Amino acid sequence: MTRPAKPAPRRASRGGLTPWLFALPALAVYVIFLVYPALSSLWFSFTDWDGLSPGYTITGLENYLALARDPVVATAVRNNVLWTVVTLCVPVLLGLGLALALNGKARAKPVLRLIFYTPAVLPLVSIASIWGWLYDPQDGAINEALRLIGLGFLAQPWLGQDSTALGAVMVPAIWLRAGFPMLLYLAARKGIPEELYEAATVDGAGPWQQFWHVTMPGLRSAHAIVIALSLIDSFKVFDLIYAMTYGGPGTATQVMGTWMYANVFQYYQAGYGTAIAVVVTLAAVAVGIPYVLSQTREAR
């Protein structure tokens, strides 16, 4: 008896369209809601559009040249740089310290992790309201506490004066941002084999030597992710400052994000505002991508 012939295997289509068909819905959403608005913003940054009128005039690089002459931009850039340095270094170091302190299976540690991570998931409007009440110059908890302990001379309008407004807004920013690095560092710390610490102990390494030679190298990939995300997030800060001070008093807490918003929605200078947005985006990309690439090469 002759065996039935086996069916010929199907040949893969030469065009290879099937993967693209599956990706097409997501790609369409990406183009419509990200690529198109980004390109539109780039185009309007070369115009004098007011954000409402159907017509506008192409002004070329005038909006970008005006940035260099704008004194508020100089203040906003300085505040952005200071904000980036403080809200990058302090939350990352706090997150690392909390992750190392709360690593383990003790009963209280999961509860403490939840407590420290909770601010990261709270709505920013709620955070702004809570800290705005704490900073209230008359009935705020901070000034009341200072008066109760005999330090009433330190009570002041924290958000109402140039010398303390920016620092006062940084405090809740640090409070809500420390939880995310803590979570990532906790996950990375659990990936370090305990045998490495046992071997280091046998070799006579103390806690400090183990931290530098075992823990820190083991957290290298987490460092890259935490610092890159924190850096980009610090560059595009807007919501917390706007909710607490609106960029004031005066221009004391003005950053590029709040100044962009003011130009687009308050002064009706959408062309100039989108130019600010383009500059902020390019700055974040210019700083973030090289750092990520350098860390990726080191990991390899």
N, C-alpha and C positions, 0 to 999 in steps of 0.2 A: 504493500500500500504506500502510496506517495503521501508524504506529509503536506498539509496545506501551507501554501506560501505565506510567509510573515508579511504583515503590512509594512509598506515602506515608511520609514520615519519621516515625520513632517519637518520640512525645512523652515528654519526661522526666516521671517520676512526680512528682505534685504534692507528695506527702509528703516526698520527699527522704530516704528511710530508708536507701538503699543506703550512703552514707558512714558512717552510724552503725552499721550492721551490721558493717562492716569494723573499726570502732574499738571495738566492743563487747568483744571479748576483752581488749584492753589496758586498757579502762576498768574491766572487772570486776576485773582484777588490781590496778589502782590503788586501787579502792575497798576491796577486801578486805584488802590488805596495807599501805595507807597511811592512807586516810580513816577506816576503821573503828577501827584502833588509836589514831589520834589523837583521835577523838571519845571513845573509851572512856577514854583517859588523862585527858582533860578532865573527864569525868564522875567518875572515881574521885578526882580532886583535890579534890572537894567532899565526900568521905566519909572515914571512919576505917578503911577496909579495910586488913587486915594483909597482903594478898597471897596468903593461903592459905584462909582461911575463906570459906564460901559466902555468909555474911551480913555486912552492914555497916550503918552508920548514917550518914545524911546530916548533915554538920556545917556546911554552908554555906561561909562564907569563913574558917573557923577555921584551916585549914591555911595560907592565905595570910597571915593575921594573925600566925601563929606564925613565919613567915619573918622578919618584922621584929624579933622578939624573940630569934631564934636567934643567939648569938655566932659560931657556926661559919659561918653564912651570911655574916656581915659579913666574916670572914676570906676565905671562898671568893670573894666578889664582888671584894674587893681583889686577890686573886691572879688572878682572871679578867681584870680590867682590865689589870693589869701584864703578864700573859701575852699578852693581845691586842695591846697596844702593841708589845712587843718582838718577838713572833713574826709580826707584820704588817710592821713597818717594816724590820727587819733582813733577812729572807729576800727581800722584794721588792727592796730596794736591791741585795742581793747578786746576785739573779737578773738584774736589769737590767745590772749591771756585767759579769757573766759573758756575757750575751747580746751585749753590744757588743764585748767582748774576743774572743769566739769566733765572731763573724760573719765569714764568708769561706770560702774553699775551700782553705786551707792543709792539708797532709796531716795534721798533728797535731791540728787543731781538731775533726774528727769524733770522734776518740778521746777528747779532753778533754770534749766534750759528753756522751758516753756515761758517762764517769767521774763527772761532776758530777750527772747525772740519775739514776744508779743508786740512790742512797739513797731517792729518791721512790717506787720500786717495791719496796723491800725490805719484808718483813713487819715490823710494828711490834714484835712479840714478839722478833724477831731483833735489831732495833735496841736494844730495851731490854736484852737480854742482853749485847750487845756493850758498850754504854756502862756497864752495871752492873759489868762486869768492869774496864773502864778506870778507874772511880771507886772500885774496891775499896780500902779504907784500908790493907790490909796488902800485898797483892800486885798491886795495880792498876798499869797502865802509867803513868798520870799521876803518881802519887806516886813510883814508881820512877824516872821520868825526872827529877823534881825532885831526888831524892836524888843521882842520878848527876851532875848539873850543879852540885851544891853548894847547892841551895835546899831542902834537906830540911825546913827550918823552915816552909815553905809547905805541906808535905804534911799532909793533914787528911781526916777522914771527910766527903767532899763531900756525900753523900746522907744522912748521919746527924746533921746539925746544922741548926738552924733558919736560921742566917745564910746558908748556901750551898746548901741543898737545892733551892729553886725555881730559882735561877740555873743550877745544875748540870743540871736537867732541860731547861731552855730551850736549852742548847747542842745536844743531839741533835735537838731540834725544829727549830732553825734549819738544822742540817746536812741534814735530810731534806726540808725545805720549800723550799730555794733552787732545786732543780732544776725544779720546775713553773713558776714565773715565768720562769726562764731559757728554757724551751721556748717559752712563749707569746710572750715578747719577741723571740726569734729569728725566729719565724714572722712577727710584725708588722714587724720590721726589714727582712726580705726584701721586704716589700710596699711599701717606700718607694722611689720611683724614684731611681736614681743620678744622673739629670739634675739633680735638686734640689741634690745636693751639688756637682756640677760648676758649676752656676750660682752657688752660694754661694761657691765657691772663686774664681771669676772676679770676684765682687764684693768680694773681699778678706776674707771671713769666715774666722776661724780655727777650729780644732777645737772650742773652747768655744762660740763663736757658732753653729756648725753643730749642735752638740748641743742647744742651747736652742731654736733657731728652725727646725730641720729635723727632727731626730730625735724630740724630745719631742712636738711636735704630731702627727707621724706615728704615734706609739705611743699616741695618746689612747684608742682603742677597747680596746687591750690593757690599759691602766691600769685601765679600768673593770672588766674581767673579772677581772684578777689581784687587785685590791684587794677586790672584792666577795667572791670565793671565799675568799680568805685571811682576810677578816674573819669570815665565817660559820664557817669551819673553826676559827678561834681561839676563838670563843664557845663552841663545843660540844666543847672539848678534854676528853678522858677517858682514852683508851687508853694513851697514852705515860706519863702521870703514874701511872695505876693500876699499870701493869706495872713501873715503876721504884721507886715509893715508897709505893704504896697510900694516898696522901694525907698521909703522914707526913714526917718525924717529928712526932708530935702532930698538929697541923693546919697545919704549915708549908707544905705543897704542896696543901692541900685546895682544890679548885675546885668549881663548882656540879655538874659532871658526876659527880665522885667522891663528893660528898656525897649526891647523888640516889641513886647506886648503893648506898651504904652504908645509907641509910634503907630502901630497898626490899628488898634481899637480905640484909642483916645484922641490922638492927633490926626488920624486918618492919612497917614503917610505910609501906605502899605508897601510901596516900592522901597523906601528906606528901611522899613522894618524887616522885610524879607532879605535885604542885603545883610542886616545884622544876623539873621538866622543862618544865612549861608556861611558867614564867617565863623560862627560858633560851631557849625557842623564840620567845616574843614579843619578847625583847630582840634576838635575831638578826634576826628579821623587821623589827623597828622600825628597826634600823640599816642593814641590807643593802638593803632595797627602795628607800627614799628615795635612797640613793646611786646605785643602778643607774638609777633613773628620771631623776635629775639629769644623769647622764652621757649617757643616751640623748637627752635634750633638747638637750644641748650638741652632740652628734654630728649632730643634724638641722639 
